């Protein structure tokens, strides 16, 4: 039988909350998560073309405010980083 790893439930909650709360302020976003190899940590990438009008610190402040309300402090310690990128930045353009 294949060894299939599933993501922790807090990541599903975080993704859902980020998408919903960003949409509530007019930002359509895609959210991806991935495990950090050899750790119990996860990377989160939030991508939106609407981030183009925002500075990096403004993007980070917005998504971390959402994350802090969406998941517990213990769960937050399992997030190694949250990237906030426009779709062009995500493509390397």
Backbone as XML, in Angstrom:
<?xml version="1.0"?>
<chain id="A" units="angstrom">
  <residue number="1" name="UNK">
    <atom name="N" x="0.837" y="-1.171" z="0.000"/>
    <atom name="CA" x="0.000" y="0.000" z="0.000"/>
    <atom name="C" x="0.893" y="1.248" z="0.000"/>
  </residue>
  <residue number="2" name="UNK">
    <atom name="N" x="0.510" y="2.245" z="-0.750"/>
    <atom name="CA" x="1.295" y="3.476" z="-0.859"/>
    <atom name="C" x="1.245" y="4.257" z="0.449"/>
  </residue>
  <residue number="3" name="UNK">
    <atom name="N" x="2.366" y="4.874" z="0.780"/>
    <atom name="CA" x="2.445" y="5.705" z="1.970"/>
    <atom name="C" x="2.029" y="7.129" z="1.587"/>
  </residue>
  <residue number="4" name="UNK">
    <atom name="N" x="0.768" y="7.462" z="1.826"/>
    <atom name="CA" x="0.224" y="8.761" z="1.447"/>
    <atom name="C" x="0.171" y="9.650" z="2.681"/>
  </residue>
  <residue number="5" name="UNK">
    <atom name="N" x="0.842" y="10.798" z="2.597"/>
    <atom name="CA" x="0.818" y="11.738" z="3.711"/>
    <atom name="C" x="-0.299" y="12.747" z="3.480"/>
  </residue>
  <residue number="6" name="UNK">
    <atom name="N" x="-1.039" y="13.005" z="4.524"/>
    <atom name="CA" x="-2.074" y="14.022" z="4.437"/>
    <atom name="C" x="-1.616" y="15.238" z="5.235"/>
  </residue>
  <residue number="7" name="UNK">
    <atom name="N" x="-2.090" y="16.386" z="4.828"/>
    <atom name="CA" x="-1.746" y="17.622" z="5.524"/>
    <atom name="C" x="-2.506" y="17.700" z="6.838"/>
  </residue>
  <residue number="8" name="UNK">
    <atom name="N" x="-1.917" y="18.354" z="7.826"/>
    <atom name="CA" x="-2.642" y="18.553" z="9.087"/>
    <atom name="C" x="-3.893" y="19.400" z="8.848"/>
  </residue>
  <residue number="9" name="UNK">
    <atom name="N" x="-4.897" y="19.178" z="9.674"/>
    <atom name="CA" x="-6.172" y="19.887" z="9.534"/>
    <atom name="C" x="-6.015" y="21.402" z="9.624"/>
  </residue>
  <residue number="10" name="UNK">
    <atom name="N" x="-5.048" y="21.883" z="10.419"/>
    <atom name="CA" x="-4.906" y="23.331" z="10.559"/>
    <atom name="C" x="-4.559" y="23.998" z="9.231"/>
  </residue>
  <residue number="11" name="UNK">
    <atom name="N" x="-3.879" y="23.273" z="8.321"/>
    <atom name="CA" x="-3.559" y="23.847" z="7.012"/>
    <atom name="C" x="-4.816" y="24.042" z="6.174"/>
  </residue>
  <residue number="12" name="UNK">
    <atom name="N" x="-5.736" y="23.090" z="6.256"/>
    <atom name="CA" x="-7.011" y="23.242" z="5.536"/>
    <atom name="C" x="-7.786" y="24.438" z="6.074"/>
  </residue>
  <residue number="13" name="UNK">
    <atom name="N" x="-7.798" y="24.581" z="7.392"/>
    <atom name="CA" x="-8.469" y="25.717" z="8.019"/>
    <atom name="C" x="-7.813" y="27.025" z="7.581"/>
  </residue>
  <residue number="14" name="UNK">
    <atom name="N" x="-6.495" y="27.058" z="7.596"/>
    <atom name="CA" x="-5.766" y="28.264" z="7.214"/>
    <atom name="C" x="-6.052" y="28.635" z="5.762"/>
  </residue>
  <residue number="15" name="UNK">
    <atom name="N" x="-5.983" y="27.665" z="4.868"/>
    <atom name="CA" x="-6.249" y="27.935" z="3.451"/>
    <atom name="C" x="-7.649" y="28.507" z="3.260"/>
  </residue>
  <residue number="16" name="UNK">
    <atom name="N" x="-8.636" y="27.869" z="3.879"/>
    <atom name="CA" x="-10.023" y="28.301" z="3.759"/>
    <atom name="C" x="-10.198" y="29.726" z="4.271"/>
  </residue>
  <residue number="17" name="UNK">
    <atom name="N" x="-9.640" y="30.004" z="5.443"/>
    <atom name="CA" x="-9.775" y="31.334" z="6.043"/>
    <atom name="C" x="-9.057" y="32.405" z="5.223"/>
  </residue>
  <residue number="18" name="UNK">
    <atom name="N" x="-7.870" y="32.104" z="4.735"/>
    <atom name="CA" x="-7.158" y="33.072" z="3.902"/>
    <atom name="C" x="-7.965" y="33.417" z="2.663"/>
  </residue>
  <residue number="19" name="UNK">
    <atom name="N" x="-8.480" y="32.405" z="1.983"/>
    <atom name="CA" x="-9.260" y="32.644" z="0.767"/>
    <atom name="C" x="-10.520" y="33.457" z="1.084"/>
  </residue>
  <residue number="20" name="UNK">
    <atom name="N" x="-11.250" y="33.062" z="2.131"/>
    <atom name="CA" x="-12.499" y="33.753" z="2.473"/>
    <atom name="C" x="-12.276" y="35.181" z="2.952"/>
  </residue>
  <residue number="21" name="UNK">
    <atom name="N" x="-11.317" y="35.375" z="3.848"/>
    <atom name="CA" x="-11.089" y="36.717" z="4.416"/>
    <atom name="C" x="-10.486" y="37.664" z="3.386"/>
  </residue>
  <residue number="22" name="UNK">
    <atom name="N" x="-9.607" y="37.167" z="2.531"/>
    <atom name="CA" x="-9.071" y="38.019" z="1.474"/>
    <atom name="C" x="-10.174" y="38.393" z="0.485"/>
  </residue>
  <residue number="23" name="UNK">
    <atom name="N" x="-11.027" y="37.432" z="0.156"/>
    <atom name="CA" x="-12.147" y="37.719" z="-0.750"/>
    <atom name="C" x="-13.051" y="38.800" z="-0.158"/>
  </residue>
  <residue number="24" name="UNK">
    <atom name="N" x="-13.235" y="38.781" z="1.156"/>
    <atom name="CA" x="-14.087" y="39.763" z="1.836"/>
    <atom name="C" x="-13.550" y="41.194" z="1.693"/>
  </residue>
  <residue number="25" name="UNK">
    <atom name="N" x="-12.238" y="41.332" z="1.448"/>
    <atom name="CA" x="-11.674" y="42.664" z="1.241"/>
    <atom name="C" x="-11.315" y="42.899" z="-0.232"/>
  </residue>
  <residue number="26" name="UNK">
    <atom name="N" x="-11.913" y="42.082" z="-1.103"/>
    <atom name="CA" x="-11.765" y="42.289" z="-2.536"/>
    <atom name="C" x="-10.529" y="41.700" z="-3.177"/>
  </residue>
  <residue number="27" name="UNK">
    <atom name="N" x="-9.911" y="40.726" z="-2.506"/>
    <atom name="CA" x="-8.701" y="40.100" z="-3.053"/>
    <atom name="C" x="-8.990" y="38.635" z="-3.358"/>
  </residue>
  <residue number="28" name="UNK">
    <atom name="N" x="-8.924" y="38.296" z="-4.626"/>
    <atom name="CA" x="-9.094" y="36.905" z="-5.053"/>
    <atom name="C" x="-7.720" y="36.236" z="-4.993"/>
  </residue>
  <residue number="29" name="UNK">
    <atom name="N" x="-7.615" y="35.168" z="-4.204"/>
    <atom name="CA" x="-6.296" y="34.561" z="-3.983"/>
    <atom name="C" x="-6.332" y="33.049" z="-4.144"/>
  </residue>
  <residue number="30" name="UNK">
    <atom name="N" x="-5.166" y="32.516" z="-4.480"/>
    <atom name="CA" x="-4.927" y="31.075" z="-4.482"/>
    <atom name="C" x="-3.945" y="30.807" z="-3.352"/>
  </residue>
  <residue number="31" name="UNK">
    <atom name="N" x="-4.128" y="29.691" z="-2.660"/>
    <atom name="CA" x="-3.251" y="29.350" z="-1.539"/>
    <atom name="C" x="-2.716" y="27.930" z="-1.741"/>
  </residue>
  <residue number="32" name="UNK">
    <atom name="N" x="-1.399" y="27.812" z="-1.623"/>
    <atom name="CA" x="-0.746" y="26.494" z="-1.693"/>
    <atom name="C" x="0.060" y="26.285" z="-0.426"/>
  </residue>
  <residue number="33" name="UNK">
    <atom name="N" x="0.155" y="25.039" z="-0.012"/>
    <atom name="CA" x="1.009" y="24.704" z="1.129"/>
    <atom name="C" x="1.910" y="23.542" z="0.730"/>
  </residue>
  <residue number="34" name="UNK">
    <atom name="N" x="3.052" y="23.481" z="1.391"/>
    <atom name="CA" x="3.957" y="22.357" z="1.161"/>
    <atom name="C" x="4.763" y="22.114" z="2.427"/>
  </residue>
  <residue number="35" name="UNK">
    <atom name="N" x="5.078" y="20.851" z="2.683"/>
    <atom name="CA" x="5.909" y="20.550" z="3.853"/>
    <atom name="C" x="7.351" y="20.979" z="3.601"/>
  </residue>
  <residue number="36" name="UNK">
    <atom name="N" x="8.023" y="21.373" z="4.664"/>
    <atom name="CA" x="9.454" y="21.666" z="4.594"/>
    <atom name="C" x="10.157" y="20.339" z="4.877"/>
  </residue>
  <residue number="37" name="UNK">
    <atom name="N" x="10.946" y="19.831" z="3.926"/>
    <atom name="CA" x="11.572" y="18.514" z="4.108"/>
    <atom name="C" x="12.360" y="18.412" z="5.415"/>
  </residue>
  <residue number="38" name="UNK">
    <atom name="N" x="12.282" y="17.251" z="6.007"/>
    <atom name="CA" x="12.986" y="16.859" z="7.244"/>
    <atom name="C" x="12.581" y="17.670" z="8.473"/>
  </residue>
  <residue number="39" name="UNK">
    <atom name="N" x="11.426" y="18.331" z="8.413"/>
    <atom name="CA" x="10.918" y="19.085" z="9.565"/>
    <atom name="C" x="9.426" y="18.795" z="9.728"/>
  </residue>
  <residue number="40" name="UNK">
    <atom name="N" x="8.839" y="19.370" z="10.743"/>
    <atom name="CA" x="7.388" y="19.307" z="10.936"/>
    <atom name="C" x="6.744" y="20.637" z="10.555"/>
  </residue>
  <residue number="41" name="UNK">
    <atom name="N" x="7.461" y="21.427" z="9.753"/>
    <atom name="CA" x="7.004" y="22.748" z="9.356"/>
    <atom name="C" x="6.392" y="22.742" z="7.956"/>
  </residue>
  <residue number="42" name="UNK">
    <atom name="N" x="5.656" y="23.821" z="7.671"/>
    <atom name="CA" x="5.002" y="23.966" z="6.369"/>
    <atom name="C" x="5.215" y="25.368" z="5.835"/>
  </residue>
  <residue number="43" name="UNK">
    <atom name="N" x="5.375" y="25.473" z="4.514"/>
    <atom name="CA" x="5.421" y="26.753" z="3.819"/>
    <atom name="C" x="4.037" y="27.015" z="3.245"/>
  </residue>
  <residue number="44" name="UNK">
    <atom name="N" x="3.654" y="28.286" z="3.241"/>
    <atom name="CA" x="2.366" y="28.684" z="2.676"/>
    <atom name="C" x="2.650" y="29.752" z="1.622"/>
  </residue>
  <residue number="45" name="UNK">
    <atom name="N" x="2.048" y="29.616" z="0.453"/>
    <atom name="CA" x="2.157" y="30.630" z="-0.599"/>
    <atom name="C" x="0.758" y="31.151" z="-0.899"/>
  </residue>
  <residue number="46" name="UNK">
    <atom name="N" x="0.603" y="32.466" z="-0.819"/>
    <atom name="CA" x="-0.666" y="33.116" z="-1.135"/>
    <atom name="C" x="-0.407" y="33.961" z="-2.371"/>
  </residue>
  <residue number="47" name="UNK">
    <atom name="N" x="-1.135" y="33.676" z="-3.454"/>
    <atom name="CA" x="-0.915" y="34.358" z="-4.722"/>
    <atom name="C" x="-2.165" y="35.101" z="-5.161"/>
  </residue>
  <residue number="48" name="UNK">
    <atom name="N" x="-1.963" y="36.359" z="-5.560"/>
    <atom name="CA" x="-3.069" y="37.174" z="-6.042"/>
    <atom name="C" x="-2.531" y="38.283" z="-6.929"/>
  </residue>
  <residue number="49" name="UNK">
    <atom name="N" x="-3.187" y="38.508" z="-8.060"/>
    <atom name="CA" x="-2.792" y="39.621" z="-8.922"/>
    <atom name="C" x="-3.047" y="40.956" z="-8.222"/>
  </residue>
  <residue number="50" name="UNK">
    <atom name="N" x="-3.999" y="40.986" z="-7.288"/>
    <atom name="CA" x="-4.301" y="42.230" z="-6.569"/>
    <atom name="C" x="-3.187" y="42.649" z="-5.607"/>
  </residue>
  <residue number="51" name="UNK">
    <atom name="N" x="-2.270" y="41.755" z="-5.284"/>
    <atom name="CA" x="-1.131" y="42.112" z="-4.440"/>
    <atom name="C" x="-0.219" y="43.125" z="-5.133"/>
  </residue>
  <residue number="52" name="UNK">
    <atom name="N" x="-0.344" y="43.250" z="-6.461"/>
    <atom name="CA" x="0.520" y="44.163" z="-7.210"/>
    <atom name="C" x="0.409" y="45.593" z="-6.690"/>
  </residue>
  <residue number="53" name="UNK">
    <atom name="N" x="-0.770" y="45.978" z="-6.219"/>
    <atom name="CA" x="-0.998" y="47.341" z="-5.729"/>
    <atom name="C" x="-0.557" y="47.530" z="-4.280"/>
  </residue>
  <residue number="54" name="UNK">
    <atom name="N" x="-0.026" y="46.473" z="-3.664"/>
    <atom name="CA" x="0.341" y="46.522" z="-2.248"/>
    <atom name="C" x="1.846" y="46.329" z="-2.080"/>
  </residue>
  <residue number="55" name="UNK">
    <atom name="N" x="2.399" y="46.958" z="-1.063"/>
    <atom name="CA" x="3.787" y="46.718" z="-0.713"/>
    <atom name="C" x="3.933" y="45.373" z="-0.013"/>
  </residue>
  <residue number="56" name="UNK">
    <atom name="N" x="5.170" y="44.891" z="0.044"/>
    <atom name="CA" x="5.415" y="43.582" z="0.655"/>
    <atom name="C" x="4.954" y="43.542" z="2.113"/>
  </residue>
  <residue number="57" name="UNK">
    <atom name="N" x="5.297" y="44.566" z="2.885"/>
    <atom name="CA" x="4.930" y="44.553" z="4.308"/>
    <atom name="C" x="3.414" y="44.626" z="4.491"/>
  </residue>
  <residue number="58" name="UNK">
    <atom name="N" x="2.731" y="45.328" z="3.601"/>
    <atom name="CA" x="1.267" y="45.401" z="3.674"/>
    <atom name="C" x="0.635" y="44.033" z="3.409"/>
  </residue>
  <residue number="59" name="UNK">
    <atom name="N" x="1.157" y="43.334" z="2.423"/>
    <atom name="CA" x="0.669" y="41.970" z="2.119"/>
    <atom name="C" x="0.877" y="41.057" z="3.319"/>
  </residue>
  <residue number="60" name="UNK">
    <atom name="N" x="2.113" y="41.086" z="3.858"/>
    <atom name="CA" x="2.457" y="40.215" z="4.977"/>
    <atom name="C" x="1.592" y="40.505" z="6.200"/>
  </residue>
  <residue number="61" name="UNK">
    <atom name="N" x="1.419" y="41.776" z="6.494"/>
    <atom name="CA" x="0.599" y="42.165" z="7.643"/>
    <atom name="C" x="-0.821" y="41.642" z="7.489"/>
  </residue>
  <residue number="62" name="UNK">
    <atom name="N" x="-1.372" y="41.784" z="6.304"/>
    <atom name="CA" x="-2.743" y="41.333" z="6.041"/>
    <atom name="C" x="-2.890" y="39.825" z="6.227"/>
  </residue>
  <residue number="63" name="UNK">
    <atom name="N" x="-2.028" y="39.032" z="5.593"/>
    <atom name="CA" x="-2.194" y="37.574" z="5.677"/>
    <atom name="C" x="-1.870" y="37.039" z="7.067"/>
  </residue>
  <residue number="64" name="UNK">
    <atom name="N" x="-0.896" y="37.645" z="7.762"/>
    <atom name="CA" x="-0.592" y="37.175" z="9.116"/>
    <atom name="C" x="-1.699" y="37.529" z="10.098"/>
  </residue>
  <residue number="65" name="UNK">
    <atom name="N" x="-2.368" y="38.664" z="9.907"/>
    <atom name="CA" x="-3.519" y="38.986" z="10.769"/>
    <atom name="C" x="-4.607" y="37.923" z="10.608"/>
  </residue>
  <residue number="66" name="UNK">
    <atom name="N" x="-4.808" y="37.483" z="9.385"/>
    <atom name="CA" x="-5.796" y="36.426" z="9.130"/>
    <atom name="C" x="-5.327" y="35.113" z="9.756"/>
  </residue>
  <residue number="67" name="UNK">
    <atom name="N" x="-4.067" y="34.768" z="9.538"/>
    <atom name="CA" x="-3.521" y="33.503" z="10.055"/>
    <atom name="C" x="-3.596" y="33.449" z="11.582"/>
  </residue>
  <residue number="68" name="UNK">
    <atom name="N" x="-3.293" y="34.568" z="12.233"/>
    <atom name="CA" x="-3.310" y="34.594" z="13.702"/>
    <atom name="C" x="-4.694" y="34.340" z="14.272"/>
  </residue>
  <residue number="69" name="UNK">
    <atom name="N" x="-5.728" y="34.706" z="13.528"/>
    <atom name="CA" x="-7.109" y="34.454" z="13.978"/>
    <atom name="C" x="-7.604" y="33.071" z="13.550"/>
  </residue>
  <residue number="70" name="UNK">
    <atom name="N" x="-7.009" y="32.523" z="12.491"/>
    <atom name="CA" x="-7.495" y="31.265" z="11.918"/>
    <atom name="C" x="-6.976" y="30.022" z="12.628"/>
  </residue>
  <residue number="71" name="UNK">
    <atom name="N" x="-5.734" y="30.093" z="13.119"/>
    <atom name="CA" x="-5.124" y="28.907" z="13.732"/>
    <atom name="C" x="-4.514" y="29.273" z="15.078"/>
  </residue>
  <residue number="72" name="UNK">
    <atom name="N" x="-4.335" y="28.290" z="15.921"/>
    <atom name="CA" x="-3.825" y="28.508" z="17.281"/>
    <atom name="C" x="-2.349" y="28.923" z="17.265"/>
  </residue>
  <residue number="73" name="UNK">
    <atom name="N" x="-1.875" y="29.510" z="18.351"/>
    <atom name="CA" x="-0.448" y="29.846" z="18.442"/>
    <atom name="C" x="0.467" y="28.632" z="18.236"/>
  </residue>
  <residue number="74" name="UNK">
    <atom name="N" x="0.086" y="27.481" z="18.772"/>
    <atom name="CA" x="0.897" y="26.266" z="18.565"/>
    <atom name="C" x="0.954" y="25.891" z="17.084"/>
  </residue>
  <residue number="75" name="UNK">
    <atom name="N" x="-0.183" y="26.013" z="16.397"/>
    <atom name="CA" x="-0.213" y="25.704" z="14.961"/>
    <atom name="C" x="0.591" y="26.727" z="14.170"/>
  </residue>
  <residue number="76" name="UNK">
    <atom name="N" x="0.549" y="27.978" z="14.586"/>
    <atom name="CA" x="1.323" y="29.019" z="13.904"/>
    <atom name="C" x="2.815" y="28.712" z="13.937"/>
  </residue>
  <residue number="77" name="UNK">
    <atom name="N" x="3.285" y="28.078" z="15.005"/>
    <atom name="CA" x="4.711" y="27.755" z="15.088"/>
    <atom name="C" x="5.118" y="26.703" z="14.061"/>
  </residue>
  <residue number="78" name="UNK">
    <atom name="N" x="4.151" y="26.034" z="13.456"/>
    <atom name="CA" x="4.447" y="25.028" z="12.423"/>
    <atom name="C" x="4.468" y="25.632" z="11.017"/>
  </residue>
  <residue number="79" name="UNK">
    <atom name="N" x="4.265" y="26.946" z="10.927"/>
    <atom name="CA" x="4.341" y="27.639" z="9.641"/>
    <atom name="C" x="5.729" y="28.260" z="9.542"/>
  </residue>
  <residue number="80" name="UNK">
    <atom name="N" x="6.535" y="27.788" z="8.601"/>
    <atom name="CA" x="7.894" y="28.325" z="8.475"/>
    <atom name="C" x="7.875" y="29.696" z="7.819"/>
  </residue>
  <residue number="81" name="UNK">
    <atom name="N" x="6.952" y="29.900" z="6.882"/>
    <atom name="CA" x="6.829" y="31.190" z="6.209"/>
    <atom name="C" x="5.521" y="31.246" z="5.441"/>
  </residue>
  <residue number="82" name="UNK">
    <atom name="N" x="5.070" y="32.474" z="5.224"/>
    <atom name="CA" x="3.955" y="32.705" z="4.319"/>
    <atom name="C" x="4.474" y="33.645" z="3.242"/>
  </residue>
  <residue number="83" name="UNK">
    <atom name="N" x="4.527" y="33.154" z="2.021"/>
    <atom name="CA" x="4.921" y="33.978" z="0.883"/>
    <atom name="C" x="3.677" y="34.689" z="0.360"/>
  </residue>
  <residue number="84" name="UNK">
    <atom name="N" x="3.802" y="35.946" z="0.019"/>
    <atom name="CA" x="2.696" y="36.702" z="-0.569"/>
    <atom name="C" x="3.186" y="37.224" z="-1.911"/>
  </residue>
  <residue number="85" name="UNK">
    <atom name="N" x="2.679" y="36.647" z="-2.978"/>
    <atom name="CA" x="3.193" y="36.925" z="-4.312"/>
    <atom name="C" x="2.085" y="37.281" z="-5.297"/>
  </residue>
  <residue number="86" name="UNK">
    <atom name="N" x="2.429" y="38.130" z="-6.274"/>
    <atom name="CA" x="1.533" y="38.289" z="-7.412"/>
    <atom name="C" x="1.745" y="37.057" z="-8.281"/>
  </residue>
  <residue number="87" name="UNK">
    <atom name="N" x="0.848" y="36.834" z="-9.231"/>
    <atom name="CA" x="1.024" y="35.666" z="-10.102"/>
    <atom name="C" x="2.292" y="35.799" z="-10.938"/>
  </residue>
  <residue number="88" name="UNK">
    <atom name="N" x="2.642" y="37.024" z="-11.377"/>
    <atom name="CA" x="3.881" y="37.225" z="-12.122"/>
    <atom name="C" x="5.104" y="36.925" z="-11.263"/>
  </residue>
  <residue number="89" name="UNK">
    <atom name="N" x="5.075" y="37.352" z="-10.005"/>
    <atom name="CA" x="6.187" y="37.054" z="-9.101"/>
    <atom name="C" x="6.329" y="35.553" z="-8.887"/>
  </residue>
  <residue number="90" name="UNK">
    <atom name="N" x="5.207" y="34.861" z="-8.777"/>
    <atom name="CA" x="5.236" y="33.407" z="-8.577"/>
    <atom name="C" x="5.836" y="32.694" z="-9.782"/>
  </residue>
  <residue number="91" name="UNK">
    <atom name="N" x="5.632" y="33.259" z="-10.974"/>
    <atom name="CA" x="6.171" y="32.679" z="-12.201"/>
    <atom name="C" x="7.633" y="33.058" z="-12.405"/>
  </residue>
  <residue number="92" name="UNK">
    <atom name="N" x="8.121" y="34.008" z="-11.599"/>
    <atom name="CA" x="9.499" y="34.462" z="-11.755"/>
    <atom name="C" x="9.643" y="35.601" z="-12.741"/>
  </residue>
  <residue number="93" name="UNK">
    <atom name="N" x="8.530" y="36.234" z="-13.104"/>
    <atom name="CA" x="8.571" y="37.352" z="-14.071"/>
    <atom name="C" x="8.972" y="38.640" z="-13.405"/>
  </residue>
</chain>
